[in-house]
Amino acid sequence: MKHHARTSAAALAAAALLSLGLASCSASADASAGDGANDAGAFAADSDTLVFGVVPDSVDTETNYQPLMDYIAQETGKTVEYHESTDYAALIESAIAGKIDVASFSGFTYVTATNNGAELTPISSIVTESGQEPGYYSQAIVPVDSDISSIDEFAGKKVCFVDPSSTSGYLFPSYTLLEAGIDPETDVAPVFAGKHDVSVQKVGAGTECEVGFAEDSEVEKSDAVKVVDETMVPGAPIVMSNSLPEELQTQLTDLLSEVTIDEIIESGVENADSDAFRATFYSTEPVDDAYYDTIRDICAATDAEQCQA
């Protein structure tokens, strides 16, 4: 896919973090894993269960994560219970209330949750191809037959965003629009699609939304839209609750910091050997809290309400 030229200072910082932040991540994650924890620990449900939360990104979310949940269950000996919130805000509330033990967040969701009191530690970020580093693209899209060719033409349009707490579906798009001199609240007619794939569908149809934003993995599935701009986003984190027993936190960090799909298959998780899982998971790379400082910088630049504690 051709990567477009628009690059902000914040986006460059994101790219730098992607390449420079990993060296110290593993040690930082280990050092922070015990913060707020105690030997006995506390669980969202009970000591035999790990509640696994996800941001509701697409209709296939549960299927995409099932092999990873099965791997965690197999290696820890605990039942892993899937928890998909109705929207990003509900997942953030669940994290703050201590109702999830492990989760796959977006970067913005993680920052918002911890800003509001959720006690979480990032472990790693999923990459989908060999040799890849954590990170993905927030893409500005238009119908494939549209005459619109740049972000500057989004002013006055019905714009599909994903969710007010979505990193690549709202926070980074808001920053990109502001850089183009377009207020994302007053200079466009915002439509919140709820999921990335729905945003792509609505833009492709060209009725509810004339243009929009979504993450690259969903955009590339559609031949009804084309990309006119994109920005690199820090990779989404797998996080764990700091209230879990220290021994379990250490085990989860060891399991999830650096694991490949081949290792998961070799461990005996049969449903990991599928095209669907291979499309969404190759391995994980360790990340730490500082890796998400770029998101905090963009929060400050956009003054996004969702960033505030």
C-alpha positions as CSV (number, residue, x, y, z in Angstrom):
1,M,0.0,0.0,0.0
2,K,1.3,3.4,-0.9
3,H,2.0,5.6,2.2
4,H,1.0,9.2,1.9
5,A,3.1,12.2,2.5
6,R,1.3,14.0,5.2
7,T,3.4,13.6,8.4
8,S,3.1,15.6,11.6
9,A,5.7,16.0,14.3
10,A,3.5,13.9,16.5
11,A,3.3,11.1,13.9
12,L,7.1,11.2,13.6
13,A,7.3,10.8,17.3
14,A,5.0,7.9,17.1
15,A,7.3,6.3,14.5
16,A,10.3,7.0,16.6
17,L,8.7,5.4,19.6
18,L,7.9,2.3,17.5
19,S,11.6,1.8,16.8
20,L,13.3,3.2,19.8
21,G,10.9,2.4,22.7
22,L,11.1,-1.4,22.5
23,A,14.6,-1.8,23.9
24,S,13.6,-0.9,27.4
25,C,10.1,-2.2,27.2
26,S,10.5,-5.7,28.6
27,A,12.4,-4.4,31.7
28,S,9.9,-1.6,32.2
29,A,7.0,-4.0,32.0
30,D,8.5,-6.3,34.5
31,A,9.3,-3.5,36.8
32,S,5.8,-2.1,36.7
33,A,3.9,-5.4,36.7
34,G,3.7,-5.5,40.5
35,D,2.6,-1.9,41.0
36,G,-0.6,-1.8,43.0
37,A,-0.6,-5.6,43.3
38,N,-0.4,-7.9,46.3
39,D,0.4,-11.5,46.9
40,A,-3.2,-12.6,47.2
41,G,-4.5,-10.4,44.5
42,A,-8.0,-9.7,43.3
43,F,-9.9,-11.0,40.2
44,A,-12.7,-9.5,38.2
45,A,-14.8,-12.6,38.7
46,D,-13.1,-15.3,40.8
47,S,-9.6,-16.9,41.2
48,D,-10.4,-19.6,38.6
49,T,-11.4,-17.1,35.9
50,L,-9.7,-14.4,33.8
51,V,-12.0,-11.9,32.2
52,F,-10.6,-10.9,28.8
53,G,-11.9,-7.6,27.5
54,V,-11.7,-6.2,24.0
55,V,-12.5,-3.0,22.1
56,P,-15.5,-3.7,19.8
57,D,-13.6,-3.1,16.6
58,S,-15.5,-5.4,14.1
59,V,-18.0,-8.1,13.8
60,D,-15.2,-10.7,13.9
61,T,-13.6,-9.5,17.1
62,E,-14.4,-12.6,19.3
63,T,-13.3,-15.1,16.5
64,N,-10.1,-13.2,16.0
65,Y,-9.2,-13.4,19.7
66,Q,-10.4,-16.9,20.5
67,P,-7.0,-18.7,19.9
68,L,-5.2,-16.2,22.1
69,M,-7.8,-16.6,24.8
70,D,-7.5,-20.4,24.5
71,Y,-3.7,-20.1,24.8
72,I,-4.0,-18.0,28.0
73,A,-6.4,-20.6,29.4
74,Q,-4.2,-23.5,28.5
75,E,-1.1,-22.0,30.0
76,T,-2.6,-20.5,33.2
77,G,-5.1,-23.3,33.9
78,K,-7.9,-20.7,34.2
79,T,-11.1,-20.3,32.4
80,V,-10.9,-17.2,30.1
81,E,-14.2,-15.4,29.8
82,Y,-14.7,-13.2,26.7
83,H,-16.0,-9.7,27.5
84,E,-17.0,-7.5,24.6
85,S,-18.4,-4.1,25.7
86,T,-21.1,-2.4,23.8
87,D,-18.7,0.5,23.0
88,Y,-15.3,1.9,24.0
89,A,-16.7,3.9,26.9
90,A,-18.3,0.8,28.4
91,L,-14.9,-1.0,28.2
92,I,-13.2,1.9,29.9
93,E,-15.8,1.9,32.7
94,S,-15.3,-1.9,33.1
95,A,-11.5,-1.4,33.4
96,I,-12.0,1.4,36.0
97,A,-14.4,-0.8,38.0
98,G,-11.9,-3.7,38.0
99,K,-14.2,-5.9,35.9
100,I,-11.6,-7.1,33.5
101,D,-8.3,-9.0,34.2
102,V,-6.7,-9.0,30.7
103,A,-7.6,-6.9,27.7
104,S,-6.8,-5.9,24.2
105,F,-7.2,-2.1,24.2
106,S,-6.6,0.7,21.7
107,G,-3.8,3.1,22.8
108,F,-6.3,5.9,23.4
109,T,-8.6,3.6,25.4
110,Y,-5.6,2.6,27.6
111,V,-4.6,6.2,28.2
112,T,-8.2,7.3,28.9
113,A,-8.8,4.4,31.3
114,T,-5.6,5.0,33.3
115,N,-6.2,8.7,33.4
116,N,-9.5,7.9,35.1
117,G,-8.1,5.5,37.7
118,A,-7.9,2.1,36.0
119,E,-4.9,0.2,37.4
120,L,-3.4,-1.5,34.3
121,T,0.0,-2.5,33.0
122,P,0.6,-2.8,29.2
123,I,2.4,-6.1,28.3
124,S,2.8,-6.1,24.5
125,S,1.3,-5.2,21.2
126,I,0.2,-7.6,18.4
127,V,1.9,-7.5,15.0
128,T,0.4,-9.2,12.0
129,E,3.4,-9.9,9.8
130,S,7.0,-11.2,10.3
131,G,9.5,-8.4,10.8
132,Q,6.8,-5.9,11.6
133,E,7.0,-3.5,14.6
134,P,3.9,-2.5,16.6
135,G,1.9,0.2,15.0
136,Y,-0.7,0.6,12.3
137,Y,-2.3,3.3,10.2
138,S,-5.2,5.6,10.7
139,Q,-6.5,6.1,7.2
140,A,-8.7,8.8,5.7
141,I,-11.0,7.2,3.1
142,V,-13.4,8.3,0.5
143,P,-15.7,6.3,-1.9
144,V,-13.6,4.7,-4.6
145,D,-15.2,6.8,-7.4
146,S,-14.9,10.1,-5.4
147,D,-13.2,13.1,-6.8
148,I,-11.9,14.0,-3.3
149,S,-8.1,13.5,-3.2
150,S,-6.9,15.1,0.0
151,I,-7.9,15.7,3.7
152,D,-8.2,19.4,2.9
153,E,-11.5,18.6,1.1
154,F,-13.1,17.0,4.1
155,A,-14.5,20.4,5.3
156,G,-18.2,20.6,5.2
157,K,-18.6,16.8,4.6
158,K,-20.4,14.1,6.5
159,V,-17.4,12.4,8.1
160,C,-17.5,8.8,9.5
161,F,-15.5,8.4,12.7
162,V,-15.5,5.1,14.6
163,D,-16.0,6.0,18.3
164,P,-15.1,9.1,20.5
165,S,-12.5,6.9,22.3
166,S,-11.0,5.2,19.2
167,T,-7.3,6.0,18.6
168,S,-7.2,5.5,14.8
169,G,-11.0,6.2,14.4
170,Y,-11.2,9.5,16.2
171,L,-8.2,10.9,18.1
172,F,-5.6,10.8,15.3
173,P,-8.2,11.8,12.7
174,S,-9.1,14.8,14.8
175,Y,-5.5,15.8,14.9
176,T,-5.1,15.3,11.2
177,L,-8.1,17.5,10.5
178,L,-6.9,20.2,12.9
179,E,-3.5,20.2,11.1
180,A,-5.4,20.8,7.9
181,G,-7.3,23.7,9.5
182,I,-10.6,21.8,9.9
183,D,-12.3,21.6,13.3
184,P,-13.5,18.0,13.7
185,E,-16.5,19.1,15.7
186,T,-17.8,22.3,13.9
187,D,-16.3,22.2,10.4
188,V,-17.7,18.7,9.5
189,A,-20.8,16.7,10.3
190,P,-19.5,13.9,12.4
191,V,-21.1,10.4,12.3
192,F,-19.9,7.7,14.8
193,A,-20.1,4.3,13.1
194,G,-19.2,2.3,16.2
195,K,-16.8,-0.1,14.6
196,H,-14.0,0.3,12.0
197,D,-15.6,-2.1,9.5
198,V,-18.9,-0.2,9.7
199,S,-17.1,3.1,9.1
200,V,-15.6,1.6,5.9
201,Q,-19.0,0.3,4.8
202,K,-20.8,3.6,5.4
203,V,-18.1,5.6,3.5
204,G,-18.2,3.0,0.6
205,A,-21.9,3.4,0.4
206,G,-21.5,7.2,0.3
207,T,-24.9,8.0,1.9
208,E,-24.6,8.4,5.6
209,C,-21.0,9.4,5.2
210,E,-19.2,11.1,2.3
211,V,-15.7,10.5,3.8
212,G,-14.3,9.0,6.9
213,F,-11.6,7.3,8.9
214,A,-10.7,3.7,9.9
215,E,-7.7,1.5,10.7
216,D,-5.8,0.1,7.8
217,S,-6.6,-3.6,8.5
218,E,-10.3,-3.0,7.9
219,V,-9.8,-0.5,5.0
220,E,-7.8,-3.1,3.0
221,K,-10.7,-5.5,3.0
222,S,-12.9,-3.2,1.0
223,D,-12.8,-2.3,-2.7
224,A,-15.5,0.3,-2.2
225,V,-13.1,2.9,-0.7
226,K,-9.7,4.5,-1.4
227,V,-7.2,6.0,0.9
228,V,-6.3,9.7,0.6
229,D,-4.3,10.2,3.8
230,E,-2.8,8.1,6.6
231,T,-1.0,8.5,9.9
232,M,1.0,6.0,11.9
233,V,-0.5,5.1,15.2
234,P,1.3,3.4,18.2
235,G,0.4,-0.3,18.4
236,A,-2.6,-1.3,20.5
237,P,-1.7,-2.8,23.9
238,I,-2.5,-6.1,25.5
239,V,-2.9,-5.0,29.2
240,M,-3.4,-6.7,32.5
241,S,-4.9,-5.6,35.8
242,N,-2.5,-4.6,38.5
243,S,-4.7,-6.2,41.1
244,L,-4.0,-9.7,39.9
245,P,-1.6,-11.8,42.1
246,E,2.0,-10.9,41.4
247,E,2.9,-14.5,40.4
248,L,0.1,-14.4,37.8
249,Q,1.2,-11.0,36.5
250,T,4.6,-12.4,36.0
251,Q,3.2,-15.5,34.2
252,L,1.1,-13.4,31.9
253,T,4.0,-11.1,31.1
254,D,6.2,-14.1,30.2
255,L,3.4,-15.6,28.1
256,L,2.3,-12.5,26.2
257,S,5.4,-10.3,25.9
258,E,7.0,-12.1,23.0
259,V,5.0,-15.0,21.5
260,T,4.5,-16.1,17.9
261,I,1.6,-17.8,16.2
262,D,3.9,-20.8,15.6
263,E,4.6,-21.1,19.4
264,I,0.9,-20.9,20.1
265,I,0.1,-23.7,17.6
266,E,3.0,-25.8,18.9
267,S,1.6,-25.5,22.4
268,G,-1.5,-27.4,21.3
269,V,-4.0,-24.6,20.5
270,E,-5.4,-26.2,17.3
271,N,-7.7,-23.3,16.3
272,A,-4.7,-21.0,16.0
273,D,-3.7,-22.7,12.8
274,S,-6.3,-20.9,10.7
275,D,-6.4,-18.2,8.0
276,A,-8.6,-16.0,10.2
277,F,-6.1,-16.0,13.1
278,R,-3.1,-15.6,10.8
279,A,-4.7,-12.5,9.3
280,T,-4.8,-10.8,12.6
281,F,-1.9,-12.3,14.6
282,Y,1.7,-13.1,13.9
283,S,3.4,-12.3,17.2
284,T,3.6,-9.9,20.1
285,E,6.3,-7.3,20.9
286,P,6.7,-5.8,24.4
287,V,5.6,-2.3,25.0
288,D,5.4,-0.1,28.2
289,D,3.5,2.9,29.4
290,A,6.0,5.4,28.0
291,Y,5.3,4.0,24.5
292,Y,1.9,5.8,24.6
293,D,3.3,9.2,25.4
294,T,2.6,10.1,21.7
295,I,-1.1,9.6,22.4
296,R,-0.8,11.9,25.4
297,D,0.8,14.5,23.3
298,I,-1.9,14.4,20.7
299,C,-4.5,14.5,23.5
300,A,-2.9,17.8,24.6
301,A,-2.8,19.1,21.0
302,T,-6.4,18.3,20.3
303,D,-7.7,19.0,23.8
304,A,-9.9,16.0,23.4
305,E,-12.5,15.6,26.1
306,Q,-12.0,11.9,26.3
307,C,-8.4,12.4,27.4
308,Q,-9.4,14.3,30.5
309,A,-9.4,12.6,33.9
